[in-house]
Amino acid sequence: MRVLVTGASGFVGGRLCAALESAGHEVRAMTRRPDEYRGAGVPVPGDVTDERGLIEAARDCEVACYLVHGLSDRDYREADARAARSFARACAEAGVRRIVYLGGLGNGALSEHLRSRREVESMLTCAGVPGTVRRAAVVIGHGGASWKMLLSLVEHTPLILAPPEARTRCQPIAVADAVRYLVGAVETPETAGKTYEIGGPEVLEYTQMLRRIATLQGRSTLVLPLPVHLPRSDWLSGQALAVLSGVNASLAEALLGSLDTEVVVTEDNGITNLVPFQRTNYDDAVLTALGERAAENRTK
């Protein structure tokens, strides 16, 4: 198939382009800077704020993968909604048959960040193009924002005072596994109009995730659970984590605001039968991410 991938230069998008190309698909890698693009697929210019440009990028594509989020902006919720509506209209006009979206898991009361993800899900189908949604929690892999934040805490903070929300349950997934599920979505037309929750084989508290990163690195980082909430704001914590991890402060703030929302798969919906493979355990996902960082550092 001919597949358009937005966010082709990003953490998930770059890996998805390579996986789709390896599987024999013709990949259009949408990027705002096609002259600088060095990844898999054929680079095409495109920006989610330019609907006419989106139509040209998506023309003659059978499937379009939407991997764009505006969390670096303070008003990201409205920006994401506008972009999703524009993308939906462009895909409808270009004749795209299906849109594949990577959204966020979340059970119970959702944070503003996760509510935005759900709104994008509905916006992407507003123009009549069927959508296939994959919902994931924290994606573990080199270059991922959530992973950078976890790793920076372990590497730069010898004592982590963990408030109650740090004991929220999470079902992290290796980035390679998330990409496998996305390729499966592209290749399985019967998933049109359906939502699937995806995750790794383990459910962990954030405190457990931090401790295991420390153990795998041979660090003596102490994660101390606190019985009460610390007097803090997400903004201040976001600023601190931005300095440690290099993640945009608005993005760090948004992700921290979701800490107290449980992100665990509650419904399989047949995904393990549609896309069967051995899922990566958390420790192996961490080791792979650390290895990728080391390999990148050797080339610098």
Secondary structure, DSSP 8 states (H G I E B T S, - for coil): -EEEESSTTSHHHHHHHHHHHHTT-EEEEEES-GGG--SSSEEEE--TT-HHHHHHHHTT-SEEEE----TTSTTHHHHHHHHHHHHHHHHHHHT--EEEEEEE--BSS--HHHHHHHHHHHHTTTTS--EEEEEES-EESTT-HHHHHHHHHHHH-SEEEE-GGGG-EE--EEHHHHHHHHHHHHH-GGGTT-EEE---S--EEHHHHHHHHHHHTT---EEEE-SS--S--HHHHHHHHHHHH---HHHHHHHHTTTTSBB-----TTHHHHS------HHHHHHHHHHHHHHHHHH-
